Amino acid sequence: MKTVEIYTSPLCGFCHAAKRLLTRKGVEFTEYNVAIDPEKRREMMARANGGHTVPQIFIGDDHVGGCDDLFELEQDGKLDSMLAA
């Protein structure tokens, strides 16, 4: 399974929803709290081509986007193959 990284902040409902989906699927992920780590926020924005909202989700080297993008991949049946590839 590919590595999964998610940039979050503690009060973000979309962040919690994305993490719930990943957890429900049994996916381990690394979480970075950008609210307390300004360097991680800069890193997130660089990796996400300027994306500044949370969550920002990465599977391997691929930038998935945010929560809606993650759920769209799941709904389209593409998330499992992306995780496994």
Residue, then its C-alpha position, 0 to 999 in steps of 0.5 A: m500500500k502506498t503511503v498516505e499523508i494528510y495535512t489537517s487542522p484540529l477544528c476542520g470538519f472536512c479533515h475529520a471526515a477524510k480521516r474517518l474514511l481512511t480509517r474505515k478503509g484500514v488505511e494508515f496515514t501520517e497526519y500533519n497539523v498545520a495549525i501548530d506547525p507553520e513549516k508544515r503549512r508552507e510544505m503543504m502549500a508547496r506540495a499542493n501547488g499553492g493549495h492553502t485549505v485543509p485537508q490536503i491529501f497525498i497518496g504516494d507522490d500524487h496530490v489527491g486534493g481535499c476531502d471532496d476529492l477523496f470521497e469522489l475517488e471512493q465513490d468512483g471506485k478509484l480509491d482502492s486501486m490508487l492506494a494499492a498501486 
